[in-house]
Amino acid sequence: MTSVEILRDADGKICEFRSRGHTGYAEAGRDLVCAGVSSIVQTAVLGLEEYLKLSCKVEQEQGHLSCQVERDIFLNREIDAILETMVLGLRAIAREYPQHLKVEEVVGHVTKI
């Protein structure tokens, strides 16, 4: 099972997300659920770094991706649009494949980059 943890600050803004594990839906290379989750989280990182030009702390290795977001008060709407859309996509997959993907939110998380 893949678990994605969404960490929000005291204001409810996403400040970090972490994806861990393999969905186990199918064998490696043919796992559509894993590919969907991976595409969504990696596209969010691309949007933050390439489109918004934010400096994020990203760690990625086999079966794991984490991203700490450096918030910019002038880009809050854009950051929220990217990250909340990521959450919507992940939740849609989790509804269809609950035995393969768990999305969990933690509110009140404080992070330092």
C-alpha positions as CSV (number, residue, x, y, z in Angstrom):
1,M,0.0,0.0,0.0
2,T,1.1,3.5,-0.7
3,S,0.5,6.2,1.9
4,V,0.6,9.9,1.3
5,E,0.8,12.2,4.2
6,I,-0.3,15.8,3.7
7,L,1.2,18.1,6.4
8,R,-0.6,21.4,7.0
9,D,0.4,24.4,9.1
10,A,-1.8,26.0,11.7
11,D,-3.5,28.1,9.0
12,G,-4.4,24.9,7.1
13,K,-1.9,25.5,4.3
14,I,0.0,22.6,2.9
15,C,3.7,22.9,3.9
16,E,4.9,19.4,3.2
17,F,3.8,16.1,1.6
18,R,5.3,12.6,1.8
19,S,4.5,9.6,-0.4
20,R,5.8,6.1,0.7
21,G,5.5,2.6,-0.4
22,H,4.2,0.7,-3.5
23,T,0.5,0.2,-4.1
24,G,0.7,-3.5,-4.8
25,Y,-2.0,-3.2,-7.4
26,A,0.1,-4.9,-10.1
27,E,3.6,-6.0,-10.7
28,A,6.3,-3.3,-11.0
29,G,6.2,-1.6,-14.4
30,R,2.5,-2.4,-14.8
31,D,1.0,-0.8,-11.7
32,L,-1.4,1.8,-12.9
33,V,-2.4,3.0,-9.4
34,C,1.3,3.5,-8.5
35,A,1.9,5.3,-11.8
36,G,-1.1,7.6,-11.2
37,V,0.0,8.5,-7.6
38,S,3.6,9.0,-8.8
39,S,2.5,11.3,-11.6
40,I,0.3,13.4,-9.4
41,V,2.9,14.1,-6.7
42,Q,5.8,14.6,-9.2
43,T,3.7,17.0,-11.2
44,A,3.0,19.0,-8.1
45,V,6.7,19.3,-7.5
46,L,7.3,20.4,-11.1
47,G,4.6,23.0,-10.7
48,L,6.1,24.4,-7.6
49,E,9.7,24.4,-8.8
50,E,9.5,25.0,-12.5
51,Y,6.3,27.0,-12.9
52,L,6.4,29.0,-9.7
53,K,10.2,29.0,-9.3
54,L,10.0,28.1,-5.6
55,S,12.8,26.5,-3.7
56,C,11.5,23.2,-2.3
57,K,13.3,20.6,-0.3
58,V,12.7,17.4,-2.3
59,E,13.9,14.0,-1.4
60,Q,13.2,11.1,-3.8
61,E,14.3,7.5,-3.9
62,Q,12.7,4.2,-4.8
63,G,9.2,4.1,-3.3
64,H,9.5,7.5,-1.5
65,L,9.0,11.2,-2.4
66,S,8.9,14.1,0.1
67,C,8.5,17.8,-0.6
68,Q,8.8,20.6,1.9
69,V,7.3,23.8,0.4
70,E,8.9,27.2,1.0
71,R,5.8,29.4,1.2
72,D,5.8,32.8,-0.6
73,I,3.1,35.1,0.6
74,F,2.8,36.6,-2.9
75,L,2.2,33.2,-4.4
76,N,-0.2,31.6,-1.9
77,R,-3.1,31.3,-4.3
78,E,-0.9,29.6,-6.9
79,I,0.8,27.3,-4.4
80,D,-2.6,26.4,-3.0
81,A,-4.0,25.7,-6.5
82,I,-1.2,23.3,-7.2
83,L,-1.2,21.5,-3.9
84,E,-4.9,21.3,-3.3
85,T,-5.4,20.0,-6.8
86,M,-2.8,17.3,-6.0
87,V,-4.8,16.4,-2.9
88,L,-8.0,16.2,-5.0
89,G,-6.3,13.8,-7.5
90,L,-4.9,11.6,-4.8
91,R,-8.3,11.4,-3.0
92,A,-10.0,10.4,-6.2
93,I,-7.6,7.5,-6.7
94,A,-7.9,6.5,-3.0
95,R,-11.7,6.4,-3.4
96,E,-11.4,4.0,-6.3
97,Y,-8.5,1.9,-4.8
98,P,-8.8,2.2,-1.0
99,Q,-6.9,-1.0,-0.4
100,H,-3.9,0.4,-2.4
101,L,-3.7,4.1,-1.4
102,K,-4.2,5.9,1.9
103,V,-4.2,9.7,2.0
104,E,-3.8,11.2,5.5
105,E,-3.7,14.8,6.6
106,V,-1.9,16.3,9.6
107,V,-2.9,19.8,10.7
108,G,-0.8,22.1,12.8
109,H,2.6,20.8,11.5
110,V,5.5,23.2,11.7
111,T,8.4,22.7,9.2
112,K,11.7,24.5,8.6
113,I,13.5,24.4,5.3
